[in-house]
Amino acid sequence: MAQIVNLIVTGMKCGGCESNVVGKLTALDGVISASANCKENHVSIEFEPEKIEIDDLEDVIIAAGFGVE
């Protein structure tokens, strides 16, 4: 069953940053969808917890150059 997590992501400054984060997340097996809002420092991710864990999602965001609170 799919789960949705909302994360505070720091360092996103523009639509390009949003696209970068969303692209990295949606490329992962187990991620159904993702959306980002740089003005609110917010990322929402729908994923399958039996395939991927929240820590893995956070690691991808950090590897892309952003922070997760």
mmCIF file of the N, C-alpha and C atoms, coordinates in Angstrom:
data_MODEL
# 
_entry.id   MODEL 
# 
loop_
_atom_site.group_PDB 
_atom_site.id 
_atom_site.type_symbol 
_atom_site.label_atom_id 
_atom_site.label_alt_id 
_atom_site.label_comp_id 
_atom_site.label_asym_id 
_atom_site.label_entity_id 
_atom_site.label_seq_id 
_atom_site.pdbx_PDB_ins_code 
_atom_site.Cartn_x 
_atom_site.Cartn_y 
_atom_site.Cartn_z 
_atom_site.occupancy 
_atom_site.B_iso_or_equiv 
_atom_site.pdbx_formal_charge 
_atom_site.auth_seq_id 
_atom_site.auth_comp_id 
_atom_site.auth_asym_id 
_atom_site.auth_atom_id 
_atom_site.pdbx_PDB_model_num 
ATOM 1   N N  . MET A 1 1  ? 0.841  -1.183 0.000   1.00 0.00 ? 1  MET A N  1 
ATOM 2   C CA . MET A 1 1  ? 0.000  0.000  0.000   1.00 0.00 ? 1  MET A CA 1 
ATOM 3   C C  . MET A 1 1  ? 0.889  1.249  0.000   1.00 0.00 ? 1  MET A C  1 
ATOM 4   N N  . ALA A 1 2  ? 0.558  2.169  -0.854  1.00 0.00 ? 2  ALA A N  1 
ATOM 5   C CA . ALA A 1 2  ? 1.358  3.392  -0.997  1.00 0.00 ? 2  ALA A CA 1 
ATOM 6   C C  . ALA A 1 2  ? 1.261  4.259  0.250   1.00 0.00 ? 2  ALA A C  1 
ATOM 7   N N  . GLN A 1 3  ? 2.325  5.006  0.473   1.00 0.00 ? 3  GLN A N  1 
ATOM 8   C CA . GLN A 1 3  ? 2.421  5.919  1.605   1.00 0.00 ? 3  GLN A CA 1 
ATOM 9   C C  . GLN A 1 3  ? 2.888  7.268  1.068   1.00 0.00 ? 3  GLN A C  1 
ATOM 10  N N  . ILE A 1 4  ? 2.474  8.344  1.730   1.00 0.00 ? 4  ILE A N  1 
ATOM 11  C CA . ILE A 1 4  ? 2.919  9.682  1.350   1.00 0.00 ? 4  ILE A CA 1 
ATOM 12  C C  . ILE A 1 4  ? 3.708  10.273 2.509   1.00 0.00 ? 4  ILE A C  1 
ATOM 13  N N  . VAL A 1 5  ? 4.865  10.846 2.181   1.00 0.00 ? 5  VAL A N  1 
ATOM 14  C CA . VAL A 1 5  ? 5.680  11.531 3.176   1.00 0.00 ? 5  VAL A CA 1 
ATOM 15  C C  . VAL A 1 5  ? 5.904  12.959 2.689   1.00 0.00 ? 5  VAL A C  1 
ATOM 16  N N  . ASN A 1 6  ? 5.835  13.890 3.610   1.00 0.00 ? 6  ASN A N  1 
ATOM 17  C CA . ASN A 1 6  ? 6.106  15.300 3.322   1.00 0.00 ? 6  ASN A CA 1 
ATOM 18  C C  . ASN A 1 6  ? 7.378  15.686 4.043   1.00 0.00 ? 6  ASN A C  1 
ATOM 19  N N  . LEU A 1 7  ? 8.350  16.191 3.299   1.00 0.00 ? 7  LEU A N  1 
ATOM 20  C CA . LEU A 1 7  ? 9.644  16.538 3.864   1.00 0.00 ? 7  LEU A CA 1 
ATOM 21  C C  . LEU A 1 7  ? 9.919  18.028 3.699   1.00 0.00 ? 7  LEU A C  1 
ATOM 22  N N  . ILE A 1 8  ? 10.637 18.600 4.654   1.00 0.00 ? 8  ILE A N  1 
ATOM 23  C CA . ILE A 1 8  ? 11.158 19.947 4.532   1.00 0.00 ? 8  ILE A CA 1 
ATOM 24  C C  . ILE A 1 8  ? 12.531 19.823 3.873   1.00 0.00 ? 8  ILE A C  1 
ATOM 25  N N  . VAL A 1 9  ? 12.678 20.436 2.710   1.00 0.00 ? 9  VAL A N  1 
ATOM 26  C CA . VAL A 1 9  ? 13.925 20.357 1.947   1.00 0.00 ? 9  VAL A CA 1 
ATOM 27  C C  . VAL A 1 9  ? 14.486 21.769 1.794   1.00 0.00 ? 9  VAL A C  1 
ATOM 28  N N  . THR A 1 10 ? 15.708 21.962 2.257   1.00 0.00 ? 10 THR A N  1 
ATOM 29  C CA . THR A 1 10 ? 16.337 23.270 2.193   1.00 0.00 ? 10 THR A CA 1 
ATOM 30  C C  . THR A 1 10 ? 17.279 23.350 0.999   1.00 0.00 ? 10 THR A C  1 
ATOM 31  N N  . GLY A 1 11 ? 17.471 24.572 0.507   1.00 0.00 ? 11 GLY A N  1 
ATOM 32  C CA . GLY A 1 11 ? 18.418 24.795 -0.570  1.00 0.00 ? 11 GLY A CA 1 
ATOM 33  C C  . GLY A 1 11 ? 17.793 24.902 -1.945  1.00 0.00 ? 11 GLY A C  1 
ATOM 34  N N  . MET A 1 12 ? 16.502 24.608 -2.065  1.00 0.00 ? 12 MET A N  1 
ATOM 35  C CA . MET A 1 12 ? 15.843 24.761 -3.365  1.00 0.00 ? 12 MET A CA 1 
ATOM 36  C C  . MET A 1 12 ? 15.554 26.241 -3.577  1.00 0.00 ? 12 MET A C  1 
ATOM 37  N N  . LYS A 1 13 ? 16.021 26.788 -4.693  1.00 0.00 ? 13 LYS A N  1 
ATOM 38  C CA . LYS A 1 13 ? 15.877 28.218 -4.952  1.00 0.00 ? 13 LYS A CA 1 
ATOM 39  C C  . LYS A 1 13 ? 14.988 28.539 -6.150  1.00 0.00 ? 13 LYS A C  1 
ATOM 40  N N  . CYS A 1 14 ? 14.718 27.550 -7.025  1.00 0.00 ? 14 CYS A N  1 
ATOM 41  C CA . CYS A 1 14 ? 14.003 27.853 -8.267  1.00 0.00 ? 14 CYS A CA 1 
ATOM 42  C C  . CYS A 1 14 ? 13.313 26.599 -8.801  1.00 0.00 ? 14 CYS A C  1 
ATOM 43  N N  . GLY A 1 15 ? 12.627 26.783 -9.904  1.00 0.00 ? 15 GLY A N  1 
ATOM 44  C CA . GLY A 1 15 ? 11.960 25.662 -10.551 1.00 0.00 ? 15 GLY A CA 1 
ATOM 45  C C  . GLY A 1 15 ? 12.924 24.583 -11.010 1.00 0.00 ? 15 GLY A C  1 
ATOM 46  N N  . GLY A 1 16 ? 14.127 24.983 -11.369 1.00 0.00 ? 16 GLY A N  1 
ATOM 47  C CA . GLY A 1 16 ? 15.132 23.999 -11.755 1.00 0.00 ? 16 GLY A CA 1 
ATOM 48  C C  . GLY A 1 16 ? 15.504 23.088 -10.598 1.00 0.00 ? 16 GLY A C  1 
ATOM 49  N N  . CYS A 1 17 ? 15.597 23.669 -9.415  1.00 0.00 ? 17 CYS A N  1 
ATOM 50  C CA . CYS A 1 17 ? 15.876 22.874 -8.210  1.00 0.00 ? 17 CYS A CA 1 
ATOM 51  C C  . CYS A 1 17 ? 14.732 21.899 -7.952  1.00 0.00 ? 17 CYS A C  1 
ATOM 52  N N  . GLU A 1 18 ? 13.507 22.398 -8.095  1.00 0.00 ? 18 GLU A N  1 
ATOM 53  C CA . GLU A 1 18 ? 12.337 21.537 -7.908  1.00 0.00 ? 18 GLU A CA 1 
ATOM 54  C C  . GLU A 1 18 ? 12.384 20.367 -8.888  1.00 0.00 ? 18 GLU A C  1 
ATOM 55  N N  . SER A 1 19 ? 12.657 20.662 -10.152 1.00 0.00 ? 19 SER A N  1 
ATOM 56  C CA . SER A 1 19 ? 12.723 19.617 -11.179 1.00 0.00 ? 19 SER A CA 1 
ATOM 57  C C  . SER A 1 19 ? 13.828 18.613 -10.897 1.00 0.00 ? 19 SER A C  1 
ATOM 58  N N  . ASN A 1 20 ? 14.956 19.099 -10.420 1.00 0.00 ? 20 ASN A N  1 
ATOM 59  C CA . ASN A 1 20 ? 16.077 18.224 -10.084 1.00 0.00 ? 20 ASN A CA 1 
ATOM 60  C C  . ASN A 1 20 ? 15.671 17.225 -9.004  1.00 0.00 ? 20 ASN A C  1 
ATOM 61  N N  . VAL A 1 21 ? 15.083 17.730 -7.927  1.00 0.00 ? 21 VAL A N  1 
ATOM 62  C CA . VAL A 1 21 ? 14.674 16.865 -6.813  1.00 0.00 ? 21 VAL A CA 1 
ATOM 63  C C  . VAL A 1 21 ? 13.612 15.873 -7.280  1.00 0.00 ? 21 VAL A C  1 
ATOM 64  N N  . VAL A 1 22 ? 12.608 16.353 -7.971  1.00 0.00 ? 22 VAL A N  1 
ATOM 65  C CA . VAL A 1 22 ? 11.531 15.474 -8.435  1.00 0.00 ? 22 VAL A CA 1 
ATOM 66  C C  . VAL A 1 22 ? 12.075 14.415 -9.396  1.00 0.00 ? 22 VAL A C  1 
ATOM 67  N N  . GLY A 1 23 ? 12.952 14.807 -10.303 1.00 0.00 ? 23 GLY A N  1 
ATOM 68  C CA . GLY A 1 23 ? 13.529 13.855 -11.243 1.00 0.00 ? 23 GLY A CA 1 
ATOM 69  C C  . GLY A 1 23 ? 14.330 12.762 -10.568 1.00 0.00 ? 23 GLY A C  1 
ATOM 70  N N  . LYS A 1 24 ? 15.140 13.142 -9.583  1.00 0.00 ? 24 LYS A N  1 
ATOM 71  C CA . LYS A 1 24 ? 15.949 12.147 -8.854  1.00 0.00 ? 24 LYS A CA 1 
ATOM 72  C C  . LYS A 1 24 ? 15.053 11.175 -8.097  1.00 0.00 ? 24 LYS A C  1 
ATOM 73  N N  . LEU A 1 25 ? 14.000 11.710 -7.479  1.00 0.00 ? 25 LEU A N  1 
ATOM 74  C CA . LEU A 1 25 ? 13.107 10.854 -6.689  1.00 0.00 ? 25 LEU A CA 1 
ATOM 75  C C  . LEU A 1 25 ? 12.286 9.924  -7.571  1.00 0.00 ? 25 LEU A C  1 
ATOM 76  N N  . THR A 1 26 ? 11.713 10.451 -8.639  1.00 0.00 ? 26 THR A N  1 
ATOM 77  C CA . THR A 1 26 ? 10.842 9.612  -9.466  1.00 0.00 ? 26 THR A CA 1 
ATOM 78  C C  . THR A 1 26 ? 11.615 8.567  -10.262 1.00 0.00 ? 26 THR A C  1 
ATOM 79  N N  . ALA A 1 27 ? 12.924 8.706  -10.342 1.00 0.00 ? 27 ALA A N  1 
ATOM 80  C CA . ALA A 1 27 ? 13.754 7.691  -11.008 1.00 0.00 ? 27 ALA A CA 1 
ATOM 81  C C  . ALA A 1 27 ? 13.952 6.451  -10.132 1.00 0.00 ? 27 ALA A C  1 
ATOM 82  N N  . LEU A 1 28 ? 13.618 6.567  -8.859  1.00 0.00 ? 28 LEU A N  1 
ATOM 83  C CA . LEU A 1 28 ? 13.815 5.455  -7.930  1.00 0.00 ? 28 LEU A CA 1 
ATOM 84  C C  . LEU A 1 28 ? 12.704 4.427  -8.039  1.00 0.00 ? 28 LEU A C  1 
ATOM 85  N N  . ASP A 1 29 ? 13.081 3.149  -7.986  1.00 0.00 ? 29 ASP A N  1 
ATOM 86  C CA . ASP A 1 29 ? 12.088 2.084  -7.949  1.00 0.00 ? 29 ASP A CA 1 
ATOM 87  C C  . ASP A 1 29 ? 11.328 2.178  -6.629  1.00 0.00 ? 29 ASP A C  1 
ATOM 88  N N  . GLY A 1 30 ? 10.044 2.241  -6.702  1.00 0.00 ? 30 GLY A N  1 
ATOM 89  C CA . GLY A 1 30 ? 9.223  2.334  -5.501  1.00 0.00 ? 30 GLY A CA 1 
ATOM 90  C C  . GLY A 1 30 ? 8.618  3.711  -5.288  1.00 0.00 ? 30 GLY A C  1 
ATOM 91  N N  . VAL A 1 31 ? 9.108  4.705  -6.020  1.00 0.00 ? 31 VAL A N  1 
ATOM 92  C CA . VAL A 1 31 ? 8.518  6.044  -5.919  1.00 0.00 ? 31 VAL A CA 1 
ATOM 93  C C  . VAL A 1 31 ? 7.453  6.168  -6.998  1.00 0.00 ? 31 VAL A C  1 
ATOM 94  N N  . ILE A 1 32 ? 6.247  6.481  -6.562  1.00 0.00 ? 32 ILE A N  1 
ATOM 95  C CA . ILE A 1 32 ? 5.114  6.599  -7.472  1.00 0.00 ? 32 ILE A CA 1 
ATOM 96  C C  . ILE A 1 32 ? 5.051  8.006  -8.048  1.00 0.00 ? 32 ILE A C  1 
ATOM 97  N N  . SER A 1 33 ? 5.191  9.007  -7.176  1.00 0.00 ? 33 SER A N  1 
ATOM 98  C CA . SER A 1 33 ? 5.157  10.396 -7.627  1.00 0.00 ? 33 SER A CA 1 
ATOM 99  C C  . SER A 1 33 ? 5.850  11.278 -6.601  1.00 0.00 ? 33 SER A C  1 
ATOM 100 N N  . ALA A 1 34 ? 6.221  12.468 -7.058  1.00 0.00 ? 34 ALA A N  1 
ATOM 101 C CA . ALA A 1 34 ? 6.842  13.445 -6.160  1.00 0.00 ? 34 ALA A CA 1 
ATOM 102 C C  . ALA A 1 34 ? 6.502  14.839 -6.673  1.00 0.00 ? 34 ALA A C  1 
ATOM 103 N N  . SER A 1 35 ? 6.390  15.769 -5.745  1.00 0.00 ? 35 SER A N  1 
ATOM 104 C CA . SER A 1 35 ? 6.209  17.172 -6.109  1.00 0.00 ? 35 SER A CA 1 
ATOM 105 C C  . SER A 1 35 ? 7.025  18.014 -5.147  1.00 0.00 ? 35 SER A C  1 
ATOM 106 N N  . ALA A 1 36 ? 7.498  19.156 -5.640  1.00 0.00 ? 36 ALA A N  1 
ATOM 107 C CA . ALA A 1 36 ? 8.350  20.025 -4.834  1.00 0.00 ? 36 ALA A CA 1 
ATOM 108 C C  . ALA A 1 36 ? 7.883  21.467 -4.969  1.00 0.00 ? 36 ALA A C  1 
ATOM 109 N N  . ASN A 1 37 ? 8.062  22.224 -3.890  1.00 0.00 ? 37 ASN A N  1 
ATOM 110 C CA . ASN A 1 37 ? 7.735  23.645 -3.890  1.00 0.00 ? 37 ASN A CA 1 
ATOM 111 C C  . ASN A 1 37 ? 8.884  24.374 -3.208  1.00 0.00 ? 37 ASN A C  1 
ATOM 112 N N  . CYS A 1 38 ? 9.678  25.110 -3.991  1.00 0.00 ? 38 CYS A N  1 
ATOM 113 C CA . CYS A 1 38 ? 10.861 25.766 -3.438  1.00 0.00 ? 38 CYS A CA 1 
ATOM 114 C C  . CYS A 1 38 ? 10.493 26.924 -2.510  1.00 0.00 ? 38 CYS A C  1 
ATOM 115 N N  . LYS A 1 39 ? 9.371  27.578 -2.748  1.00 0.00 ? 39 LYS A N  1 
ATOM 116 C CA . LYS A 1 39 ? 8.975  28.705 -1.901  1.00 0.00 ? 39 LYS A CA 1 
ATOM 117 C C  . LYS A 1 39 ? 8.603  28.257 -0.496  1.00 0.00 ? 39 LYS A C  1 
ATOM 118 N N  . GLU A 1 40 ? 8.079  27.048 -0.392  1.00 0.00 ? 40 GLU A N  1 
ATOM 119 C CA . GLU A 1 40 ? 7.682  26.514 0.911   1.00 0.00 ? 40 GLU A CA 1 
ATOM 120 C C  . GLU A 1 40 ? 8.686  25.495 1.457   1.00 0.00 ? 40 GLU A C  1 
ATOM 121 N N  . ASN A 1 41 ? 9.778  25.260 0.712   1.00 0.00 ? 41 ASN A N  1 
ATOM 122 C CA . ASN A 1 41 ? 10.780 24.253 1.104   1.00 0.00 ? 41 ASN A CA 1 
ATOM 123 C C  . ASN A 1 41 ? 10.129 22.895 1.378   1.00 0.00 ? 41 ASN A C  1 
ATOM 124 N N  . HIS A 1 42 ? 9.228  22.496 0.510   1.00 0.00 ? 42 HIS A N  1 
ATOM 125 C CA . HIS A 1 42 ? 8.403  21.323 0.751   1.00 0.00 ? 42 HIS A CA 1 
ATOM 126 C C  . HIS A 1 42 ? 8.518  20.330 -0.403  1.00 0.00 ? 42 HIS A C  1 
ATOM 127 N N  . VAL A 1 43 ? 8.658  19.055 -0.049  1.00 0.00 ? 43 VAL A N  1 
ATOM 128 C CA . VAL A 1 43 ? 8.618  17.980 -1.034  1.00 0.00 ? 43 VAL A CA 1 
ATOM 129 C C  . VAL A 1 43 ? 7.646  16.925 -0.530  1.00 0.00 ? 43 VAL A C  1 
ATOM 130 N N  . SER A 1 44 ? 6.735  16.524 -1.385  1.00 0.00 ? 44 SER A N  1 
ATOM 131 C CA . SER A 1 44 ? 5.781  15.470 -1.072  1.00 0.00 ? 44 SER A CA 1 
ATOM 132 C C  . SER A 1 44 ? 6.085  14.276 -1.970  1.00 0.00 ? 44 SER A C  1 
ATOM 133 N N  . ILE A 1 45 ? 6.179  13.094 -1.358  1.00 0.00 ? 45 ILE A N  1 
ATOM 134 C CA . ILE A 1 45 ? 6.565  11.896 -2.106  1.00 0.00 ? 45 ILE A CA 1 
ATOM 135 C C  . ILE A 1 45 ? 5.579  10.777 -1.810  1.00 0.00 ? 45 ILE A C  1 
ATOM 136 N N  . GLU A 1 46 ? 5.015  10.199 -2.872  1.00 0.00 ? 46 GLU A N  1 
ATOM 137 C CA . GLU A 1 46 ? 4.193  9.003  -2.736  1.00 0.00 ? 46 GLU A CA 1 
ATOM 138 C C  . GLU A 1 46 ? 5.063  7.820  -3.122  1.00 0.00 ? 46 GLU A C  1 
ATOM 139 N N  . PHE A 1 47 ? 5.163  6.852  -2.223  1.00 0.00 ? 47 PHE A N  1 
ATOM 140 C CA . PHE A 1 47 ? 6.073  5.731  -2.461  1.00 0.00 ? 47 PHE A CA 1 
ATOM 141 C C  . PHE A 1 47 ? 5.517  4.441  -1.893  1.00 0.00 ? 47 PHE A C  1 
ATOM 142 N N  . GLU A 1 48 ? 6.155  3.336  -2.279  1.00 0.00 ? 48 GLU A N  1 
ATOM 143 C CA . GLU A 1 48 ? 5.788  2.013  -1.800  1.00 0.00 ? 48 GLU A CA 1 
ATOM 144 C C  . GLU A 1 48 ? 6.799  1.594  -0.721  1.00 0.00 ? 48 GLU A C  1 
ATOM 145 N N  . PRO A 1 49 ? 6.390  1.618  0.549   1.00 0.00 ? 49 PRO A N  1 
ATOM 146 C CA . PRO A 1 49 ? 7.343  1.336  1.635   1.00 0.00 ? 49 PRO A CA 1 
ATOM 147 C C  . PRO A 1 49 ? 7.926  -0.075 1.612   1.00 0.00 ? 49 PRO A C  1 
ATOM 148 N N  . GLU A 1 50 ? 7.301  -0.982 0.892   1.00 0.00 ? 50 GLU A N  1 
ATOM 149 C CA . GLU A 1 50 ? 7.872  -2.327 0.794   1.00 0.00 ? 50 GLU A CA 1 
ATOM 150 C C  . GLU A 1 50 ? 9.032  -2.376 -0.198  1.00 0.00 ? 50 GLU A C  1 
ATOM 151 N N  . LYS A 1 51 ? 9.187  -1.305 -1.004  1.00 0.00 ? 51 LYS A N  1 
ATOM 152 C CA . LYS A 1 51 ? 10.276 -1.249 -1.983  1.00 0.00 ? 51 LYS A CA 1 
ATOM 153 C C  . LYS A 1 51 ? 11.378 -0.264 -1.606  1.00 0.00 ? 51 LYS A C  1 
ATOM 154 N N  . ILE A 1 52 ? 11.036 0.795  -0.885  1.00 0.00 ? 52 ILE A N  1 
ATOM 155 C CA . ILE A 1 52 ? 12.013 1.836  -0.568  1.00 0.00 ? 52 ILE A CA 1 
ATOM 156 C C  . ILE A 1 52 ? 11.646 2.476  0.774   1.00 0.00 ? 52 ILE A C  1 
ATOM 157 N N  . GLU A 1 53 ? 12.672 2.899  1.510   1.00 0.00 ? 53 GLU A N  1 
ATOM 158 C CA . GLU A 1 53 ? 12.464 3.494  2.827   1.00 0.00 ? 53 GLU A CA 1 
ATOM 159 C C  . GLU A 1 53 ? 12.648 5.008  2.773   1.00 0.00 ? 53 GLU A C  1 
ATOM 160 N N  . ILE A 1 54 ? 12.080 5.684  3.763   1.00 0.00 ? 54 ILE A N  1 
ATOM 161 C CA . ILE A 1 54 ? 12.181 7.146  3.836   1.00 0.00 ? 54 ILE A CA 1 
ATOM 162 C C  . ILE A 1 54 ? 13.646 7.579  3.888   1.00 0.00 ? 54 ILE A C  1 
ATOM 163 N N  . ASP A 1 55 ? 14.481 6.851  4.599   1.00 0.00 ? 55 ASP A N  1 
ATOM 164 C CA . ASP A 1 55 ? 15.911 7.196  4.674   1.00 0.00 ? 55 ASP A CA 1 
ATOM 165 C C  . ASP A 1 55 ? 16.549 7.215  3.281   1.00 0.00 ? 55 ASP A C  1 
ATOM 166 N N  . ASP A 1 56 ? 16.131 6.288  2.422   1.00 0.00 ? 56 ASP A N  1 
ATOM 167 C CA . ASP A 1 56 ? 16.657 6.241  1.056   1.00 0.00 ? 56 ASP A CA 1 
ATOM 168 C C  . ASP A 1 56 ? 16.227 7.480  0.269   1.00 0.00 ? 56 ASP A C  1 
ATOM 169 N N  . LEU A 1 57 ? 14.993 7.911  0.472   1.00 0.00 ? 57 LEU A N  1 
ATOM 170 C CA . LEU A 1 57 ? 14.493 9.113  -0.189  1.00 0.00 ? 57 LEU A CA 1 
ATOM 171 C C  . LEU A 1 57 ? 15.292 10.331 0.260   1.00 0.00 ? 57 LEU A C  1 
ATOM 172 N N  . GLU A 1 58 ? 15.518 10.434 1.562   1.00 0.00 ? 58 GLU A N  1 
ATOM 173 C CA . GLU A 1 58 ? 16.299 11.548 2.101   1.00 0.00 ? 58 GLU A CA 1 
ATOM 174 C C  . GLU A 1 58 ? 17.725 11.530 1.562   1.00 0.00 ? 58 GLU A C  1 
ATOM 175 N N  . ASP A 1 59 ? 18.322 10.347 1.472   1.00 0.00 ? 59 ASP A N  1 
ATOM 176 C CA . ASP A 1 59 ? 19.695 10.226 0.966   1.00 0.00 ? 59 ASP A CA 1 
ATOM 177 C C  . ASP A 1 59 ? 19.812 10.735 -0.468  1.00 0.00 ? 59 ASP A C  1 
ATOM 178 N N  . VAL A 1 60 ? 18.815 10.464 -1.300  1.00 0.00 ? 60 VAL A N  1 
ATOM 179 C CA . VAL A 1 60 ? 18.834 10.919 -2.696  1.00 0.00 ? 60 VAL A CA 1 
ATOM 180 C C  . VAL A 1 60 ? 18.740 12.441 -2.761  1.00 0.00 ? 60 VAL A C  1 
ATOM 181 N N  . ILE A 1 61 ? 17.909 13.014 -1.918  1.00 0.00 ? 61 ILE A N  1 
ATOM 182 C CA . ILE A 1 61 ? 17.769 14.477 -1.882  1.00 0.00 ? 61 ILE A CA 1 
ATOM 183 C C  . ILE A 1 61 ? 19.086 15.117 -1.440  1.00 0.00 ? 61 ILE A C  1 
ATOM 184 N N  . ILE A 1 62 ? 19.709 14.564 -0.428  1.00 0.00 ? 62 ILE A N  1 
ATOM 185 C CA . ILE A 1 62 ? 20.989 15.080 0.072   1.00 0.00 ? 62 ILE A CA 1 
ATOM 186 C C  . ILE A 1 62 ? 22.074 14.935 -0.990  1.00 0.00 ? 62 ILE A C  1 
ATOM 187 N N  . ALA A 1 63 ? 22.099 13.779 -1.670  1.00 0.00 ? 63 ALA A N  1 
ATOM 188 C CA . ALA A 1 63 ? 23.090 13.550 -2.725  1.00 0.00 ? 63 ALA A CA 1 
ATOM 189 C C  . ALA A 1 63 ? 22.914 14.540 -3.883  1.00 0.00 ? 63 ALA A C  1 
ATOM 190 N N  . ALA A 1 64 ? 21.708 15.052 -4.062  1.00 0.00 ? 64 ALA A N  1 
ATOM 191 C CA . ALA A 1 64 ? 21.438 16.031 -5.117  1.00 0.00 ? 64 ALA A CA 1 
ATOM 192 C C  . ALA A 1 64 ? 21.863 17.441 -4.703  1.00 0.00 ? 64 ALA A C  1 
ATOM 193 N N  . GLY A 1 65 ? 22.327 17.586 -3.450  1.00 0.00 ? 65 GLY A N  1 
ATOM 194 C CA . GLY A 1 65 ? 22.851 18.879 -3.006  1.00 0.00 ? 65 GLY A CA 1 
ATOM 195 C C  . GLY A 1 65 ? 21.927 19.701 -2.135  1.00 0.00 ? 65 GLY A C  1 
ATOM 196 N N  . PHE A 1 66 ? 20.876 19.078 -1.635  1.00 0.00 ? 66 PHE A N  1 
ATOM 197 C CA . PHE A 1 66 ? 19.918 19.792 -0.804  1.00 0.00 ? 66 PHE A CA 1 
ATOM 198 C C  . PHE A 1 66 ? 19.915 19.227 0.610   1.00 0.00 ? 66 PHE A C  1 
ATOM 199 N N  . GLY A 1 67 ? 19.312 19.960 1.532   1.00 0.00 ? 67 GLY A N  1 
ATOM 200 C CA . GLY A 1 67 ? 19.219 19.504 2.914   1.00 0.00 ? 67 GLY A CA 1 
ATOM 201 C C  . GLY A 1 67 ? 17.827 19.008 3.228   1.00 0.00 ? 67 GLY A C  1 
ATOM 202 N N  . VAL A 1 68 ? 17.734 18.114 4.205   1.00 0.00 ? 68 VAL A N  1 
ATOM 203 C CA . VAL A 1 68 ? 16.445 17.597 4.646   1.00 0.00 ? 68 VAL A CA 1 
ATOM 204 C C  . VAL A 1 68 ? 16.344 17.807 6.150   1.00 0.00 ? 68 VAL A C  1 
ATOM 205 N N  . GLU A 1 69 ? 15.260 18.426 6.564   1.00 0.00 ? 69 GLU A N  1 
ATOM 206 C CA . GLU A 1 69 ? 15.040 18.661 8.008   1.00 0.00 ? 69 GLU A CA 1 
ATOM 207 C C  . GLU A 1 69 ? 14.015 17.703 8.550   1.00 0.00 ? 69 GLU A C  1 
# 
